[in-house]
Amino acid sequence: MEFFRIKRDIPFMRHALVFNIISFLTFAAAVFFLVTRGLHFSIEFTGGSVLEMQYAQSADLAKTRHAVETLNFGEVQVQNFGTSRDVLVRVPLREGMKQSEVVSKVFDAVCKAENGTVSQLKTDHGDKPVCQAGASEPVSLQRSEFVGPQVGSELARDGALALLVTVVGIMAYLAFRFEWKFAVAGVIANLHDVVIILGFFAYFQWEFSLSVLAAILAVLGYSVNESVVIFDRIREAFRRFRKLNTSEVIDHAITSTMSRTIITHLSTQMMVTSMLIFGGPTLHYFALALTIGILFGIYSSVFVAAALAMWLGVKREDLMKNTKKETDPNDPNAGAVV
């Protein structure tokens, strides 16, 4: 489906050098901020306490978050899970404080916000803190656990491994489907997107959580899909237009996919924008990482991946070497029809 068709090819490759210089400077700035500022890791990576609480009525997350933030424990996470009555609270690691003490202070602050008082209820498994406001129990503590820094470092290592495996898989796929020059160009373009996303998170010190890591892996797949579409059109153009040189073929391929690119990215960004606006704190940084990745994914597929493939010397013979066999001029049966 096409909303429009551009009849005259846009000379993208004529300005490829300028745009790639801009890309290099942006990439260098992202690396600089990653080295100097570093990422602001969430509790999943740094460790901390996790509390699961259940409210009698639908929870007011803003009030709960404000109550926990008054303890000055650092940046906390408050979100729904399951139903609107179930709330998950994550508190950063506190040196010099036991987990039971942290849990007690957090639950006490939440209980006071609901105009209740905390008392200890004896059970078969020991004392359990309960929040009472008259004859009712506005909020109850269902579970609490401690995430140690060792678990966090293991998650960080596994996340980096997942990123590496994804990149290697993408490179192998592109090399198998097209040609090694496309594989190198595609992987560099994808890493360009990933590093720039990380650079944004390092510069603004946005919280880097497992959901953001998931968004980055999604951006990798999304970006390589756009590159594959353009590479596929380049291969078709090489076969159809014998008189065009490499840069003209790439210009034609990108121009002919413009309608598809606009439809795909616009519809995706509409969904991501709705998550960014209406998703609340839980989905905010996930949607933000996707937004940055989508915008730079379009840019890198056109001006980075395609330009790098051109500069690596991709040519018609690279993509058509197996489609036509050479005939031996000394073969007596050459040209014979059976």
N, C-alpha and C positions, 0 to 999 in steps of 0.2 A: 504494500500500500504506500502511496506517495501523496503528500499534500501539494507538492510542487516539484517541478523538474527544472534544473538549471541547464540551459542549452549550451552555454559557453563555459568551458573549463576555467576555474579560478586558479591563477598561478601561485599556488601555495608554496611550492618548492623554490620559487624565486626569492622568497623572504625567509627561507628555512634557517639560514645562518643567523639572522637577527633574532629570531624566536628561540633558537637553541642557545644563544648567548644569554638571553633572558632566563631560560630554563636552568642553565648552569649556575648563574648567579643566585637564583632562587634555591637551587639544590645546595649550593655552598652555604647560604645563610641558614638553611635548615640544619645542615650538619654542624655548623658553628653553635647554634642554640642547643642542639642535642649534647654537644660536648661541654659547653659552659654552664648551661642551666640544668640539663638532664630532664628526665620525665618525672612527673608527680604521680607516683604509683598509688593505686588504691589499696584497700585493706587486703584484698585477695593476694597481693604480692608482698606487702609489708608485714602482714599479720595484724591481729586485733581480736576483739570480742564480737560475737554475733548473738543477737537476742531475737527470738520469735515471740511475738505477743499477739493476743487475740482480744479484740474489743467487743463489748456487748452490742454496740451499734457500729455503723460504718465509721471508720477511723478518719479523723481530721489530720492528714499527714503534715500540714503546715504547722499545726499546734504541737504535734509530737516532735517534729524536727526542731522547733524553737525551744521546747523544753530540754531536749538533749544538748543543744548547742549552748545553753546557759552554763553547762558544766565545764566548758572550755577544754574539751578533750581533743580538739582539733576538728578536722573536716570529717563529719559523720555522714552516713548514708541511711536514709529512711525511705522505704518503699513498700508498696503492697505486694503480697504474693498469695496466690490462691484466690481469696475473696477480698472484698473491700474491708472486711473486719480483721483480716490478718495482716500484720505489719512486721517487716524485717528491719532491724536496726543493726548497723555495723559501726563499731567504734574503733578508732586506731589503737595501735599498741601503746600502752602506757608503762614506761619504765618506773620501777619502784612501787607499782600497785598490783595486787593480786587480781586474778580474773574475777573472783567472787566479789571483791570490793567494787570493781568497775561495774559489774552487773547490778549490784545492789544500788549504787548511786544512780545509774541510768533508769532503773525501774522505779526508784523512789521519785525521780524528777518527772517521769511520765505520769505516775500515779497522782502526784500533786497537781499536775496540769488538768487532771480530770476531777479535781476537788475530792480526792480520796486520800487514805492513809495506808501505809504498808504494814502488814502484820505477818507473822510467821505461822503457817499451818502445818501441823505435824502429820506426816504421811509415812507409809511403810518404807519409803526410800529416803527419809530424812525430812528436814524442814523445807517447806516451799513458801516463797514470798507471795502473798496475795494482796491485791489492792481492794480496799473496801470503802464504799461511800454510803453510809447508812446500811440499808439491807441489801444493797446491790453491789455487784463487782464489775465496775466499768471496764477494767482491763485486767488480763491475767497473763502471766509469764508462762509460755508453753515450753520453751527450751532455750538453753544458752550453751555456747561452746566457745572455745578459744582456738584461733587460727594462729599457729606459731610462725615465726619468720622463716623457719626451715621449709615449711609447706609453701610459703610464698615464693621463696627462691626456686623451689621445684616447679611451681606453676610458671614462673618467668622463663626457666630453662625449657620447659615443654612448649611454651608459646613461641619462643625463638626457633625451636626445632620444627614446629608446625609451619612457621613462616619459611624456613629454609627448604623444607620438603615441598611446599607449594611452589616456590620459585623454580626448583629443579624440575618438578613435574611439568610446569608451564614451558620451560625451555625445551624439554624432551619432546613435548607435544608439538610445539611449533617447528622444531627441527625435523620431526617425522612427517608432518603434514605439508610443510613448505620447503624450507631450505635453511641451512645453519645461519645464514646472514639475517634472515627474518627472525630466527630464534634469539640471536644476540640482541638485535634491535628491540624486539618485544620485551625481553627481560629487563634491559636497561630502562625502557620506558616505564615498565611496571614498578621497578625499584624507585624510579624517580617519583612516582605517585606516593609510594609508601613513605619514603624519607620526608617528603614535603608534609604529609599528614603528621608524622611524628614531630617535625619541626614546629608546626603550629601548636601542638600540644606542649612542646617544651617551652616555646616563647611565652605563651599565655598561662603556662602552668595549669592547664586543664587536667583533670584527674584521668589517669590512664588505667582503665579497668579491663576485666576480661571481655566485657561487651564491646569496648573499643577495639580490642584485639580481634574479636569476631568481625567487626566492621572492616578492619584492614584486610583480613582474609577475603571478605566479600568484595572489597574494592579490587583486589588482585584478579579475582575471577571476572569481575565486571569489566575491568580495563583490558584484560587479554581478549575478551569477547569482541570488544570494539576493534582491537588490533587485527584479530582474525578476519573480521568482516572486510576491513580495508585491504589486508594482504590477499584475501581471496579475490577481491575485485581487481587488484593489481595483476594477479595471475591471469584473470580473464582478459584484461585489457592488453596484456602482452600478446595473447593469442589472436585477438581480434584486430589490433591496430599495428600492422607491421612497420609502418613508416614513422611512428612516434618514437622519440627517444625515451630514456628511463624517466626523466623528470616530468615529461609530458604525460606519460602513462600514469605516473603516481598522481599528478594533478587531476587527470580524468577520473581515476579510481576514487579519490576523496570527494570530488565534486558530485559524482553519481551516487554517493552514499549520504549526501548531506540531508536529504529528506528523511531517510531512515534514522540517521543519527539524532536529528531534532525530535522526531516522534518518540524514539526510545528513551532518550535522556530526559526529555520534558515530562513524560508520564512517570518515569521513575522518580524524578526530583519532586514531583507533586506529592507522591506518597511519602517520601522522606521528609519533605517540609511539613506535612501534617504531623508526623511523629515528632519533629523538632518543636512544633508549636503546641501540640496537644498531648504529647507523650509524657510530659512532666520530667522531673529530675532523673527518673529511672532510665529513660530513653534519650535524654538530652545529648550527652556526649557521643552516644552510638550514632544518632542521626547527624550530629555535627561532623563526625569523622566520615560518614557516608557522603555528606554534601561536599566536603572538600575533595574527597576521592572522585566523585562523579565529575566535578568541574575540571579538575586537573587530568582526569582520565581521558576526557575529550581532547584536551590540549595535547597530552603526551602521545595519543594515538595518531594524531594528525601531524604535529610538528616535531615530535621526537622520534617515534618508532619509524614512521615513513621516511623521514629525512636520514636517519641513521642507516636504514636499509639502502637508500640511494648512495650514501657516502661509502658504504661497505662494498659497493660495486655490483649490486644485484642487477642481473640482465636477463634478457629473454631466454638465453640458453640454459640458465640455472633452473628455470621452471619448466622447460620443455625438453630437457635432455633425454627423457625416457619416453617421449611421445612419438618419436620418429627415429627409425633405425637408419643407419648409414648403409648405402648399397655399395657393394664392391664393383668397380667398373670392369674388372676382369671376369666377373661372374657371367657365364654364358646364359644363365637363366634370369639375369637381371632385367626387370621390366616385363617378364613373361606373365601372361594371364592364364590361369588354369580354370 
